[in-house]
Amino acid sequence: MASLASFPQMLEPLGSPTLQMMLGGDIMKLENGQSKLGLPPLNLEQQEALQKAKKYAMEQSIKSVLVKQTIAHQQQQLTNLQMAAQRQRALAIMCRVYVGSIYYELGEDTIRQAFAPFGPIKSIDMSWDSVTMKHKGFAFVEYEVPEAAQLALEQMNSVMLGGRNIKVSDFSTLMCRLYDRKQTKLLSTA
């Protein structure tokens, strides 16, 4: 298939004025001997319209690039925020320990005294039974730093507290055990 640039050259040997007119203009000879379609010159109004069209096309092109850059920047910010939130969640999990088999007469103060030597405690969450008004025998101790939680985990598991050996494990291990139990129950009922 012939390209548009070579089309006038194909017409030249034919010399057909009808074909030349169908193409919308005269065939002109260039200095190097090649021919091209001759277009009529633009009047002032057409030149202004052409300049406006070029300016508009450039503005649209720039606007498109800026929109793409803005979207890319926003996506990067969102990714950074998601990663920061994920790090915060991971850090919060690393700072928490589960304490089980707590004697029912022990309160939050006793748990705080037992676990405070390992580092600053951020919070202690004990689950309470609304009928008996006693805690359910377990708590979550959240430390300010994960190293304190790790020390408590290593030092306090199986320690006698209130006449019972308490069980201390990290929060993620507890969640895995609970998930496994749930899956086992689902499989046994199916």
BAFI-3210 file (N, C-alpha, C; in Angstrom, 3 decimals, decimal comma, padded with zeros to 6 digits):
// residues 190
n [1|2|3|4|5|6|7|8|9|10|11|12|13|14|15|16|17|18|19|20|21|22|23|24|25|26|27|28|29|30|31|32|33|34|35|36|37|38|39|40|41|42|43|44|45|46|47|48|49|50|51|52|53|54|55|56|57|58|59|60|61|62|63|64|65|66|67|68|69|70|71|72|73|74|75|76|77|78|79|80|81|82|83|84|85|86|87|88|89|90|91|92|93|94|95|96|97|98|99|100|101|102|103|104|105|106|107|108|109|110|111|112|113|114|115|116|117|118|119|120|121|122|123|124|125|126|127|128|129|130|131|132|133|134|135|136|137|138|139|140|141|142|143|144|145|146|147|148|149|150|151|152|153|154|155|156|157|158|159|160|161|162|163|164|165|166|167|168|169|170|171|172|173|174|175|176|177|178|179|180|181|182|183|184|185|186|187|188|189|190]
n.u [000,849|000,557|002,061|000,719|002,433|003,810|001,869|001,260|003,478|002,933|000,820|001,939|003,163|000,828|-000,518|-003,072|-005,556|-008,040|-007,712|-005,925|-007,528|-009,392|-007,914|-007,786|-006,188|-003,392|-000,579|002,591|005,959|008,883|012,097|013,918|012,939|010,901|007,373|004,452|001,254|-000,369|-001,639|-004,157|-003,256|-003,661|-006,107|-006,161|-008,014|-008,307|-005,699|-005,535|-007,480|-006,255|-003,976|-005,256|-006,386|-004,083|-003,012|-005,038|-004,938|-002,385|-002,771|-004,676|-003,184|-001,172|-002,799|-003,796|-001,442|-000,814|-003,043|-002,671|-000,227|-001,043|-002,896|-001,185|000,473|-001,373|-002,114|000,320|000,568|-001,647|-000,862|001,394|000,132|-001,444|000,558|001,766|-000,354|-000,607|001,849|001,465|-000,663|000,615|002,612|001,018|-000,079|002,228|002,810|001,001|-000,041|-001,553|-003,162|-004,019|-006,023|-006,411|-006,945|-010,171|-010,657|-008,706|-007,770|-007,507|-005,472|-003,700|-002,813|-001,558|000,526|001,983|002,849|004,055|006,905|008,226|008,007|006,591|003,088|000,463|-002,294|-004,769|-006,952|-009,650|-012,024|-015,343|-017,877|-021,236|-023,222|-022,091|-020,406|-017,678|-014,396|-013,689|-011,535|-009,400|-007,111|-005,921|-002,849|-001,415|001,539|003,735|005,930|007,167|009,253|008,977|006,636|007,549|009,464|007,769|006,253|008,194|009,017|006,759|005,011|003,365|003,786|003,068|000,218|-001,901|-002,517|-002,763|-001,365|-000,559|-001,290|000,575|000,675|001,576|-000,352|-000,866|-000,386|-002,410|-004,654|-004,320|-004,661|-007,345|-008,579|-007,927|-009,358|-011,963|-012,147|-011,871|-014,214|-016,101|-015,543|-016,148|-018,866|-019,824]
n.v [-001,173|002,195|005,096|008,208|010,293|009,468|009,437|011,782|011,635|009,370|010,243|012,120|011,110|010,441|012,800|013,770|016,145|015,859|013,968|015,403|017,552|016,164|015,602|018,005|020,214|021,808|020,099|020,628|021,379|020,750|022,130|020,015|018,393|016,673|016,172|017,762|018,071|021,057|023,396|025,841|029,146|030,210|032,466|035,466|035,174|032,390|031,701|032,769|031,208|028,736|029,115|029,487|026,951|025,373|026,387|025,678|022,875|022,424|023,367|021,514|019,192|019,706|019,970|017,383|015,939|017,080|016,261|013,489|013,367|014,394|012,455|010,238|011,154|011,372|008,685|007,640|008,937|007,812|005,127|005,398|006,247|003,993|002,101|003,201|003,028|000,277|-000,410|000,767|-000,806|-003,292|-002,714|-002,140|-004,660|-006,069|-004,937|-005,907|-008,305|-011,385|-012,417|-015,153|-017,435|-016,071|-015,574|-015,165|-013,340|-011,461|-008,145|-005,369|-003,751|-005,532|-007,014|-004,971|-004,304|-006,677|-006,802|-004,385|-004,112|-004,711|-002,730|000,454|000,524|000,792|000,237|-001,815|-004,308|-005,846|-008,393|-008,284|-010,035|-009,442|-010,502|-011,845|-009,881|-010,077|-010,444|-012,232|-013,921|-013,456|-011,156|-008,336|-006,953|-003,995|-002,640|000,242|-000,053|-002,561|-004,192|-004,377|-005,863|-008,251|-009,023|-009,404|-011,496|-013,513|-013,748|-013,999|-016,113|-018,939|-018,194|-018,079|-016,515|-015,160|-017,686|-019,239|-020,581|-018,395|-017,846|-016,611|-015,114|-013,990|-011,596|-012,130|-014,895|-015,837|-015,012|-016,598|-019,151|-018,963|-018,626|-021,078|-022,823|-022,009|-022,721|-025,489|-026,124|-025,368|-027,217|-029,620|-029,439|-029,520]
n.w [000,000|-000,830|000,623|001,864|001,331|-000,931|-002,795|-004,438|-006,152|-007,552|-009,055|-010,719|-013,166|-014,444|-014,853|-014,663|-014,543|-013,393|-011,336|-009,782|-008,974|-007,455|-005,238|-004,035|-004,662|-006,327|-007,720|-006,593|-007,404|-005,582|-004,539|-004,504|-006,412|-005,786|-005,450|-003,964|-002,418|-003,051|-000,897|-000,472|000,610|004,034|005,255|007,305|009,403|009,482|010,155|012,738|014,001|013,721|015,344|017,803|018,069|018,210|020,585|022,388|022,140|023,205|025,823|026,712|026,547|028,442|030,693|030,841|031,417|033,902|035,414|035,371|036,758|039,229|040,047|040,227|042,284|044,394|044,628|045,483|047,952|049,256|049,319|050,964|053,341|053,867|054,299|056,566|058,383|058,459|059,600|062,102|063,090|063,181|065,046|067,284|067,727|068,342|070,758|072,537|074,984|075,816|078,738|080,489|082,532|084,932|088,327|089,660|091,700|091,542|090,615|088,267|089,227|090,501|088,312|086,884|088,690|088,612|085,958|085,347|085,879|083,484|081,645|080,552|080,866|078,631|078,503|080,163|079,452|080,700|080,565|081,627|083,433|083,299|084,918|087,197|087,989|087,984|086,593|083,539|083,652|082,009|080,376|078,465|078,091|077,212|076,150|075,995|074,350|072,088|073,001|075,758|075,947|074,864|076,794|079,033|078,069|077,848|080,546|082,250|081,649|082,900|085,534|089,017|090,153|092,366|093,290|091,027|088,012|085,594|082,110|079,516|076,419|073,111|071,268|068,533|068,320|069,956|068,463|066,191|067,310|068,162|065,676|064,480|066,193|065,627|062,933|063,177|064,590|062,676|060,649|061,981|062,343|059,824]
ca.u [000,000|001,367|001,837|000,147|003,523|004,204|000,704|001,412|004,484|002,278|-000,055|002,710|003,255|-000,485|-000,794|-004,511|-006,088|-009,193|-007,190|-005,344|-008,615|-010,003|-007,060|-008,036|-005,205|-002,416|000,649|003,667|007,309|009,796|013,442|014,623|012,310|009,739|006,151|003,563|-000,012|-000,343|-002,848|-004,289|-002,781|-004,684|-006,333|-005,842|-008,977|-007,962|-004,434|-005,854|-008,188|-005,241|-003,174|-006,102|-006,513|-002,802|-002,911|-005,996|-004,394|-001,260|-003,334|-005,298|-002,093|-000,566|-003,787|-003,822|-000,219|-000,946|-004,022|-002,009|000,748|-001,783|-003,435|-000,052|000,901|-002,400|-001,991|001,521|000,232|-002,542|-000,027|002,197|-000,764|-001,808|001,726|001,935|-001,419|-000,263|002,934|000,862|-001,403|001,603|003,250|000,032|-000,171|003,476|002,842|-000,052|000,077|-002,753|-002,923|-005,145|-006,064|-006,307|-007,868|-011,316|-010,648|-007,663|-008,243|-006,602|-004,295|-002,765|-002,213|-000,658|001,720|002,759|003,408|004,721|008,373|008,784|007,959|005,381|001,851|-000,446|-003,657|-005,112|-008,360|-010,167|-013,409|-016,152|-019,166|-022,232|-024,057|-021,331|-019,619|-016,265|-013,805|-013,852|-010,333|-008,314|-006,900|-004,940|-001,976|-000,762|002,701|004,100|006,951|007,086|010,281|008,401|005,695|008,343|010,014|006,670|005,918|009,246|009,201|005,555|004,236|003,355|004,105|001,965|-000,351|-003,181|-002,761|-002,895|-000,332|-001,157|-000,797|000,874|001,085|001,442|-001,687|-000,997|-000,490|-003,758|-005,598|-004,163|-005,305|-008,796|-008,980|-007,851|-010,495|-013,161|-012,132|-012,107|-015,637|-016,833|-015,347|-016,800|-020,320|-020,190]
ca.v [000,000|003,402|006,089|009,462|011,133|009,047|009,473|012,773|011,174|008,390|010,973|012,969|010,589|010,387|014,167|013,930|017,262|015,401|013,379|016,483|018,312|015,324|015,696|019,303|021,262|021,593|019,411|021,591|020,824|021,311|022,353|018,745|017,677|015,917|016,957|017,667|018,729|022,467|023,837|027,294|029,834|030,546|033,890|035,908|034,563|030,972|031,618|032,997|030,014|027,686|029,402|029,183|025,484|024,865|026,775|024,841|021,506|022,426|023,478|020,236|018,238|020,027|019,641|015,919|015,527|017,493|015,382|012,195|013,524|014,564|011,136|009,416|011,670|010,985|007,240|007,423|009,356|006,796|003,958|005,725|006,239|002,602|001,435|003,728|002,429|-001,140|-000,450|001,074|-002,000|-004,316|-002,285|-002,318|-006,106|-006,473|-004,365|-006,517|-009,695|-011,992|-013,034|-016,023|-018,182|-015,131|-015,864|-014,253|-012,309|-010,473|-006,991|-004,738|-003,235|-006,641|-007,307|-003,856|-004,443|-007,835|-006,624|-003,087|-004,126|-004,974|-001,509|001,272|-000,087|001,740|-000,078|-003,194|-004,576|-007,065|-008,640|-008,456|-010,726|-008,524|-011,198|-012,081|-008,672|-010,447|-010,565|-013,574|-014,742|-013,119|-009,719|-007,940|-005,900|-003,316|-001,856|001,370|-000,506|-004,008|-004,903|-004,659|-006,970|-009,461|-009,400|-009,937|-012,794|-014,466|-013,883|-014,178|-017,309|-019,991|-017,644|-018,193|-015,221|-015,372|-019,110|-019,909|-020,349|-017,636|-018,137|-015,369|-015,333|-012,772|-011,393|-012,782|-016,337|-016,045|-014,875|-017,790|-020,265|-018,768|-018,884|-022,528|-023,427|-021,698|-023,543|-026,865|-026,224|-025,315|-028,498|-030,707|-029,320|-029,671]
ca.w [000,000|-000,965|001,669|001,386|000,831|-002,277|-003,670|-005,515|-007,102|-008,421|-009,958|-011,624|-014,531|-015,063|-015,273|-014,781|-013,791|-012,618|-010,102|-008,996|-008,395|-006,425|-004,064|-003,433|-004,902|-007,386|-007,345|-006,719|-007,423|-004,600|-005,079|-004,703|-007,502|-005,334|-005,528|-002,826|-002,680|-002,707|-000,224|-000,598|001,817|005,025|005,455|008,663|010,336|009,594|010,890|014,147|014,468|013,827|016,530|018,963|018,158|018,703|021,992|023,121|022,170|024,141|027,173|027,041|026,748|029,739|031,712|030,947|032,118|035,303|036,053|035,573|037,834|040,480|040,405|040,663|043,589|045,370|044,839|046,290|049,310|049,804|049,602|052,145|054,499|054,134|054,879|057,926|059,193|058,623|060,589|063,402|063,532|063,530|066,291|068,356|067,994|068,990|072,111|073,360|075,424|076,390|080,043|080,787|083,797|086,050|089,427|089,545|092,737|091,244|089,837|087,317|089,952|090,714|086,990|086,587|089,537|088,181|084,610|085,230|085,862|082,149|080,847|080,760|080,375|077,990|078,957|080,533|079,134|081,329|080,171|082,827|083,342|083,854|085,908|088,431|088,248|088,095|085,261|082,960|083,839|081,080|080,147|077,457|078,594|076,095|076,555|075,125|073,396|071,883|073,772|077,080|075,763|074,655|078,099|079,846|077,479|078,211|081,990|083,058|081,321|083,926|086,856|089,969|090,503|093,028|093,469|089,726|087,001|084,497|080,756|078,802|075,017|072,311|070,720|067,225|068,562|070,463|067,353|065,344|068,012|068,088|064,296|064,280|066,900|064,880|061,729|063,598|064,901|061,409|059,960|062,700|062,188|058,401]
c.u [000,898|001,048|001,297|001,226|003,912|003,059|000,832|002,437|003,877|001,379|000,717|002,820|001,890|-000,882|-002,272|-004,994|-007,280|-008,744|-006,596|-006,430|-009,301|-009,195|-007,122|-006,975|-004,282|-001,247|001,783|004,996|008,136|011,166|014,169|013,959|011,111|008,513|005,349|002,271|000,100|-001,676|-002,951|-003,823|-003,954|-004,859|-006,081|-006,757|-008,663|-006,659|-004,669|-006,557|-007,210|-004,389|-003,965|-006,234|-005,228|-002,638|-003,828|-005,474|-003,241|-001,769|-003,955|-004,248|-001,435|-001,519|-003,848|-002,610|-000,316|-001,942|-003,393|-000,992|000,060|-002,336|-002,316|000,432|-000,092|-002,335|-000,778|001,267|-000,665|-001,765|000,815|001,349|-001,161|-000,650|001,949|000,884|-001,126|000,866|002,391|000,100|-000,440|002,281|002,301|-000,098|001,074|003,555|001,837|000,301|-001,259|-002,357|-004,175|-004,982|-005,855|-007,362|-008,931|-011,344|-009,597|-008,240|-007,165|-005,344|-003,251|-002,055|-001,200|000,635|002,602|003,479|004,156|006,248|008,995|008,763|006,665|004,162|000,943|-001,882|-003,753|-006,602|-008,750|-011,637|-014,218|-017,458|-020,208|-023,116|-023,324|-020,548|-018,149|-015,704|-013,849|-012,588|-009,239|-008,248|-005,919|-004,156|-001,264|000,330|002,930|005,079|006,888|008,117|009,770|007,433|006,454|008,958|008,946|006,285|006,928|009,280|007,947|004,734|004,447|003,769|002,863|001,506|-001,733|-003,533|-002,947|-001,694|-000,985|-000,531|-000,614|001,318|000,922|000,090|-001,870|-001,116|-001,884|-004,768|-005,519|-004,840|-006,822|-009,318|-008,976|-009,011|-011,790|-013,259|-012,423|-013,586|-016,467|-016,720|-016,087|-018,320|-020,751|-020,441]
c.v [001,242|004,368|007,362|010,362|010,753|009,131|010,528|012,344|010,157|009,098|011,739|012,386|010,571|011,756|014,469|015,098|016,845|014,809|014,451|017,293|017,513|015,404|017,078|020,335|020,904|020,800|020,386|020,867|021,526|021,471|021,049|017,882|016,851|016,806|016,780|018,359|020,181|022,844|025,339|027,962|030,193|032,047|034,207|035,261|033,082|030,783|031,820|031,777|028,854|027,884|029,105|027,683|024,865|025,152|025,895|023,402|021,411|022,491|022,154|019,165|018,448|019,647|018,124|015,397|015,878|016,613|014,019|012,266|013,654|013,224|010,234|009,844|011,261|009,487|006,921|007,808|008,334|005,540|004,203|005,697|004,817|001,853|001,902|003,128|000,956|-001,298|-000,186|-000,128|-003,100|-003,984|-002,483|-003,795|-006,581|-005,983|-005,024|-007,951|-010,125|-012,642|-013,839|-016,747|-017,272|-015,506|-014,764|-013,136|-011,223|-009,360|-006,442|-004,221|-004,317|-006,996|-006,210|-003,972|-005,588|-007,587|-005,301|-003,153|-004,291|-003,748|-000,757|000,635|001,003|001,513|-001,540|-003,346|-005,910|-007,201|-008,992|-009,161|-009,845|-009,184|-011,330|-010,859|-008,997|-010,529|-012,027|-014,431|-014,484|-011,603|-009,541|-006,771|-005,302|-002,413|-000,716|000,926|-002,030|-004,807|-005,260|-005,826|-008,287|-009,945|-010,015|-011,321|-013,858|-014,755|-014,296|-015,427|-018,374|-019,496|-017,762|-016,796|-015,467|-016,848|-019,881|-019,609|-019,625|-018,055|-016,807|-015,731|-014,038|-012,767|-012,143|-014,295|-016,674|-016,004|-016,087|-018,994|-020,159|-019,056|-020,381|-023,241|-023,213|-022,566|-025,006|-027,078|-026,222|-026,622|-029,641|-030,637|-029,536|-031,114]
c.w [000,000|000,162|001,037|000,787|-000,593|-003,273|-004,773|-006,558|-008,059|-009,434|-011,028|-013,026|-015,228|-015,597|-015,394|-013,952|-012,937|-011,294|-009,207|-008,290|-007,280|-005,134|-003,448|-003,676|-006,033|-006,845|-007,614|-006,693|-006,358|-005,239|-005,338|-005,769|-007,083|-005,412|-004,253|-003,195|-002,265|-002,076|-000,385|000,686|002,725|005,104|006,932|009,702|010,560|010,378|012,387|014,750|014,651|015,077|017,812|019,164|018,693|020,197|022,852|023,238|023,165|025,580|027,616|027,316|028,112|030,867|031,925|031,713|033,602|036,059|036,336|036,712|039,186|040,959|040,911|042,052|044,683|045,662|045,701|047,740|049,990|050,179|050,852|053,412|054,876|054,782|056,315|058,859|059,459|059,649|061,988|063,950|063,963|064,851|067,471|068,724|068,734|070,431|073,046|073,739|076,018|077,712|080,379|082,107|085,003|087,091|089,462|090,599|092,483|090,377|088,930|088,003|090,161|089,407|086,644|087,400|089,059|086,853|084,419|085,210|084,476|081,242|081,085|080,086|079,833|078,458|079,359|080,272|079,750|080,931|081,419|082,513|084,026|084,914|087,234|088,877|088,560|086,683|084,824|083,037|082,828|080,899|078,994|078,040|077,384|076,637|075,571|074,034|073,267|072,687|075,165|077,005|075,596|075,977|078,995|079,367|077,909|079,715|082,761|082,738|082,394|085,315|087,733|090,364|091,099|093,174|092,162|088,849|085,825|083,175|080,043|077,394|074,246|071,607|069,404|067,374|069,065|069,325|066,422|065,991|067,944|066,687|064,017|064,964|066,135|063,612|062,070|063,903|063,614|060,651|060,643|062,560|060,741|058,029]
res [m|a|s|l|a|s|f|p|q|m|l|e|p|l|g|s|p|t|l|q|m|m|l|g|g|d|i|m|k|l|e|n|g|q|s|k|l|g|l|p|p|l|n|l|e|q|q|e|a|l|q|k|a|k|k|y|a|m|e|q|s|i|k|s|v|l|v|k|q|t|i|a|h|q|q|q|q|l|t|n|l|q|m|a|a|q|r|q|r|a|l|a|i|m|c|r|v|y|v|g|s|i|y|y|e|l|g|e|d|t|i|r|q|a|f|a|p|f|g|p|i|k|s|i|d|m|s|w|d|s|v|t|m|k|h|k|g|f|a|f|v|e|y|e|v|p|e|a|a|q|l|a|l|e|q|m|n|s|v|m|l|g|g|r|n|i|k|v|s|d|f|s|t|l|m|c|r|l|y|d|r|k|q|t|k|l|l|s|t|a]
***
